[in-house]
């Protein structure tokens, strides 16, 4: 029992998206614009302004071509400046926990951006221009107030990792299925009663979390995803899963988390028999 608990905790952490693909890039780090300006000979630096109590972003960041990584985390900014569109050199931007109420279309001008944190804010919508971030690989929007997503999200051709935990989503755009290289999709704690069949286009997806959504029916489209390895559907409203033939198509499935659903003992036995090589937690 203890071993199962430890395994389940480990999988839960994995499904929460806590583990990056690789160690972060180590760059020379500066904590002020002036210090970064003095680093004229450096080809790439990290400007770390996190937790400095800033009510607005200092000017001049767009002129610092050596600043490719910028953290604004834990500052009460409420908004990003109009000059955001000039930060074209950035590859990594953290604007998490900055009390943002909205993000304007200027964010779409950051064409080199690969990693973007906008989590722990008060965003209710995203601009369509976010779809212009054609190099973005990681997008974190956890713990906002998003009720809908722009269709343009589906044009982010390089996106591998999308975090939307703890928002207010009731529906997903069909265009999300166009993210053909997406590997991880986290939707924990939203208001989704279903997911669109278009998600069959996520042929590279390995991880999906749908826990804490009012899902009465297990999305059969998940059986069509050839690389899917981990499914988290804890705290939903499931009483049954698809038939044996559909479950049998999930040949690569390794982990299935179904705690705190309404699945009978007989149904649990059937599911285990249909997925003999999958670690299942009820």
FIZA-528584 format. One line per field, with one value per residue (C-alpha): residue number from 1; residue in one letter; x, z, y. Coordinates in Angstrom, 2 decimals, always signed. Example, Ala and Ser with C-alpha at 12.3 -4.5 7.8 and 13.67 -1.06 7.14 Angstrom:
% FIZA-528584
num 1,2 $
residu A,S $
x +12.30,+13.67 $
z +7.80,+7.14 $
y -4.50,-1.06 $
//
This chain:
% FIZA-528584
num 1,2,3,4,5,6,7,8,9,10,11,12,13,14,15,16,17,18,19,20,21,22,23,24,25,26,27,28,29,30,31,32,33,34,35,36,37,38,39,40,41,42,43,44,45,46,47,48,49,50,51,52,53,54,55,56,57,58,59,60,61,62,63,64,65,66,67,68,69,70,71,72,73,74,75,76,77,78,79,80,81,82,83,84,85,86,87,88,89,90,91,92,93,94,95,96,97,98,99,100,101,102,103,104,105,106,107,108,109,110,111,112,113,114,115,116,117,118,119,120,121,122,123,124,125,126,127,128,129,130,131,132,133,134,135,136,137,138,139,140,141,142,143,144,145,146,147,148,149,150,151,152,153,154,155,156,157,158,159,160,161,162,163,164,165,166,167,168,169,170,171,172,173,174,175,176,177,178,179,180,181,182,183,184,185,186,187,188,189,190,191,192,193,194,195,196,197,198,199,200,201,202,203,204,205,206,207,208,209,210,211,212,213,214,215,216,217,218,219,220,221,222,223,224,225,226,227,228,229,230,231,232,233,234,235,236,237,238,239,240,241,242,243,244,245,246,247,248,249,250,251,252,253,254,255,256,257,258,259,260,261,262,263,264,265,266,267,268,269,270,271,272,273,274,275,276,277,278,279,280,281,282 $
residu X,X,X,X,X,X,X,X,X,X,X,X,X,X,X,X,X,X,X,X,X,X,X,X,X,X,X,X,X,X,X,X,X,X,X,X,X,X,X,X,X,X,X,X,X,X,X,X,X,X,X,X,X,X,X,X,X,X,X,X,X,X,X,X,X,X,X,X,X,X,X,X,X,X,X,X,X,X,X,X,X,X,X,X,X,X,X,X,X,X,X,X,X,X,X,X,X,X,X,X,X,X,X,X,X,X,X,X,X,X,X,X,X,X,X,X,X,X,X,X,X,X,X,X,X,X,X,X,X,X,X,X,X,X,X,X,X,X,X,X,X,X,X,X,X,X,X,X,X,X,X,X,X,X,X,X,X,X,X,X,X,X,X,X,X,X,X,X,X,X,X,X,X,X,X,X,X,X,X,X,X,X,X,X,X,X,X,X,X,X,X,X,X,X,X,X,X,X,X,X,X,X,X,X,X,X,X,X,X,X,X,X,X,X,X,X,X,X,X,X,X,X,X,X,X,X,X,X,X,X,X,X,X,X,X,X,X,X,X,X,X,X,X,X,X,X,X,X,X,X,X,X,X,X,X,X,X,X,X,X,X,X,X,X,X,X,X,X,X,X,X,X,X,X,X,X,X,X,X,X,X,X $
x +0.00,+2.83,+4.55,+1.34,+0.92,+4.47,+4.04,+0.74,+2.28,+5.14,+2.79,+0.62,+3.68,+4.59,+1.06,+1.14,+4.00,+6.57,+9.53,+11.23,+12.73,+16.26,+18.29,+17.79,+20.37,+22.95,+23.50,+25.26,+22.62,+21.98,+19.37,+19.14,+18.94,+22.05,+24.07,+22.88,+23.80,+27.33,+27.63,+28.26,+30.64,+28.22,+26.34,+23.44,+22.42,+19.57,+17.95,+16.32,+13.99,+11.83,+10.51,+11.76,+8.42,+8.30,+5.03,+6.22,+8.86,+12.04,+12.63,+15.37,+15.02,+14.34,+17.73,+19.59,+20.14,+22.17,+19.16,+17.56,+16.03,+13.86,+12.06,+9.47,+7.92,+6.37,+6.16,+2.78,+2.87,-0.83,+0.10,+3.01,+4.24,+3.60,+7.32,+6.89,+6.69,+10.29,+11.68,+12.28,+15.53,+13.86,+13.78,+12.46,+9.99,+8.53,+5.65,+4.05,+2.51,+2.57,-1.15,-1.74,-5.34,-4.74,-2.05,-2.24,-1.35,+2.21,+3.17,+2.78,+5.81,+8.21,+8.91,+12.03,+10.26,+10.51,+9.31,+6.51,+5.14,+1.89,+0.69,-0.76,-2.35,-5.95,-6.20,-9.70,-8.71,-5.71,-5.05,-5.32,-1.77,-0.42,-0.71,+2.18,+4.64,+5.76,+8.87,+7.17,+7.71,+6.40,+3.37,+2.24,-1.17,-1.97,-4.17,-5.76,-9.45,-9.58,-13.04,-12.14,-9.04,-8.39,-8.49,-5.10,-3.51,-3.65,-1.12,+1.76,+3.50,+6.41,+4.43,+5.36,+3.99,+0.73,-0.37,-3.90,-4.53,-7.01,-8.78,-12.49,-12.53,-15.83,-14.84,-11.66,-11.29,-11.19,-7.99,-6.15,-6.00,-3.61,-0.77,+0.78,+4.00,+2.38,+3.55,+1.99,-1.42,-2.53,-6.16,-6.64,-9.33,-11.38,-15.10,-14.82,-17.69,-16.15,-13.14,-13.37,-12.81,-10.32,-7.77,-7.12,-4.67,-2.36,-0.45,+2.69,+0.85,+2.23,+0.61,-2.84,-4.39,-8.14,-8.59,-11.11,-13.33,-17.03,-16.46,-19.26,-17.98,-14.40,-13.25,-13.01,-10.79,-7.96,-7.87,-6.86,-3.65,-0.88,+1.82,-0.32,+1.38,-0.22,-3.81,-4.93,-8.71,-8.99,-11.94,-14.16,-17.65,-16.91,-18.84,-17.44,-14.78,-15.08,-15.48,-12.62,-11.86,-11.34,-9.24,-7.17,-6.12,-4.19,-1.22,+1.35,-0.62,+1.48,-0.36,-4.09,-5.22,-8.93,-9.14,-12.37,-14.63,-17.75,-16.40,-17.81,-15.66,-16.83,-15.96,-12.55,-11.90,-12.91,-10.65,-7.66,-8.23,-8.47,-5.25,-3.01,+0.25,-1.00,-0.53,-4.06,-5.08,-8.75 $
z +0.00,+0.92,-2.40,-4.32,-2.40,-3.20,-6.86,-7.06,-5.49,-7.96,-10.91,-9.56,-9.44,-12.98,-14.23,-12.59,-14.96,-12.26,-14.11,-17.01,-19.99,-19.17,-16.81,-17.44,-19.45,-17.23,-18.17,-16.44,-14.14,-13.35,-11.07,-12.55,-16.00,-15.24,-14.42,-17.59,-19.62,-18.27,-19.55,-23.10,-23.97,-23.01,-25.88,-23.71,-20.15,-17.67,-16.28,-13.03,-11.65,-9.65,-6.24,-6.28,-5.55,-8.98,-9.92,-13.50,-15.73,-16.09,-19.52,-21.92,-21.89,-25.62,-26.24,-24.34,-27.14,-24.81,-22.49,-23.80,-20.49,-18.34,-15.05,-13.74,-11.33,-8.04,-8.84,-8.58,-12.19,-13.13,-16.78,-19.16,-20.78,-24.38,-24.91,-24.50,-28.30,-28.48,-26.45,-29.63,-28.42,-25.60,-25.70,-22.14,-20.27,-16.81,-15.97,-13.49,-10.25,-11.38,-10.85,-14.61,-15.55,-19.29,-21.90,-25.05,-28.58,-28.24,-26.80,-30.30,-31.51,-29.45,-32.29,-30.72,-27.49,-26.57,-22.94,-21.50,-17.95,-17.38,-14.47,-11.15,-12.55,-13.08,-16.86,-18.23,-21.91,-24.21,-27.30,-30.70,-31.35,-28.97,-31.93,-33.55,-31.12,-33.67,-31.74,-28.37,-26.86,-23.30,-22.19,-18.56,-17.89,-14.63,-12.02,-14.03,-14.75,-18.40,-19.56,-23.25,-25.41,-28.75,-31.82,-32.77,-30.06,-32.59,-34.85,-32.35,-34.40,-32.00,-28.75,-26.73,-23.28,-22.45,-18.86,-18.18,-14.71,-12.40,-14.81,-15.66,-19.06,-20.12,-23.70,-25.75,-29.28,-32.04,-33.26,-30.25,-32.23,-34.68,-32.12,-33.81,-31.73,-28.33,-25.75,-22.49,-21.89,-18.37,-17.80,-14.15,-12.21,-14.99,-15.87,-18.89,-19.39,-22.65,-24.90,-28.68,-31.06,-32.90,-30.21,-32.19,-34.04,-30.99,-32.28,-30.20,-26.89,-24.05,-20.97,-20.30,-17.03,-16.84,-13.11,-11.27,-14.32,-14.41,-16.97,-16.85,-19.92,-20.57,-23.79,-26.36,-28.51,-26.07,-27.39,-30.78,-29.50,-30.38,-28.01,-24.94,-21.81,-18.85,-18.15,-14.98,-14.51,-10.75,-9.12,-12.21,-12.35,-14.21,-13.60,-16.53,-19.24,-22.96,-24.15,-24.15,-27.83,-27.29,-24.18,-25.99,-28.54,-25.85,-26.16,-24.88,-21.81,-18.67,-15.99,-15.45,-12.39,-11.57,-7.86,-6.41,-9.30,-9.02,-10.68,-9.35,-8.32,-11.33,-13.69,-12.09,-12.70,-16.37,-16.84,-15.34,-17.61,-20.69,-19.76,-18.28,-18.79,-17.35,-13.73,-12.64,-9.42,-8.42 $
y +0.00,+2.40,+1.68,+2.42,+5.68,+6.78,+5.85,+7.69,+10.81,+10.67,+10.38,+13.20,+15.46,+14.41,+15.09,+18.52,+19.33,+19.96,+18.52,+20.37,+18.55,+19.65,+21.82,+25.55,+27.44,+29.15,+32.77,+35.68,+37.19,+40.87,+42.41,+45.92,+47.48,+49.52,+46.42,+44.69,+47.79,+47.54,+43.97,+45.14,+42.32,+39.55,+37.92,+36.69,+37.60,+37.07,+40.21,+39.12,+41.81,+39.40,+40.38,+43.98,+45.64,+47.28,+49.00,+49.44,+47.91,+49.99,+51.50,+50.59,+46.80,+46.73,+48.37,+45.66,+43.18,+40.96,+40.40,+37.21,+36.12,+38.42,+37.76,+40.20,+37.68,+38.79,+42.49,+44.34,+45.53,+45.06,+45.57,+45.18,+48.41,+49.41,+48.94,+45.18,+44.93,+46.19,+43.27,+41.32,+39.79,+37.84,+34.05,+33.61,+35.85,+35.33,+37.67,+35.30,+36.59,+40.22,+41.02,+41.31,+42.06,+41.79,+41.30,+43.40,+42.44,+43.72,+40.35,+38.92,+40.91,+38.77,+36.38,+34.84,+33.88,+30.18,+30.20,+32.37,+32.41,+34.31,+32.19,+33.40,+36.55,+37.69,+37.31,+36.77,+36.71,+36.42,+38.54,+36.89,+38.11,+35.48,+33.14,+35.03,+33.46,+30.91,+29.79,+29.33,+25.90,+26.39,+28.44,+28.61,+30.17,+28.37,+30.05,+32.82,+33.44,+32.42,+31.31,+30.98,+30.69,+32.40,+30.17,+31.61,+29.50,+26.70,+28.44,+28.08,+25.43,+24.77,+24.56,+21.47,+22.22,+24.05,+24.65,+25.89,+24.52,+26.29,+28.58,+28.86,+27.14,+25.62,+24.85,+24.40,+25.76,+23.15,+24.80,+23.39,+20.16,+21.81,+21.78,+18.78,+18.72,+19.35,+16.81,+17.94,+19.49,+20.39,+21.38,+20.52,+22.37,+23.93,+23.58,+21.32,+18.88,+17.60,+18.07,+18.48,+15.56,+17.77,+16.89,+13.71,+15.96,+15.98,+12.99,+13.71,+14.15,+12.01,+13.63,+15.09,+16.21,+16.72,+16.20,+18.32,+18.88,+17.88,+15.11,+12.57,+10.73,+9.65,+11.39,+8.57,+10.79,+10.05,+6.49,+7.92,+9.51,+7.05,+8.36,+9.02,+7.62,+9.38,+10.41,+12.18,+12.22,+12.37,+14.13,+13.98,+12.47,+9.24,+6.03,+4.06,+4.10,+3.29,-0.30,-2.80,-2.25,+1.49,+0.98,-1.63,+0.98,+2.87,+0.53,+3.01,+4.08,+3.65,+5.63,+6.23,+8.19,+7.85,+8.58,+9.99,+9.08,+6.90,+3.76,+0.48,-2.46,-4.49,-1.67,-1.30,-5.00,-4.63,-1.61,-3.39,-6.38,-4.14,-2.28,-5.00,-3.08,+0.19,+1.33,+2.38,+4.11,+4.22 $
//
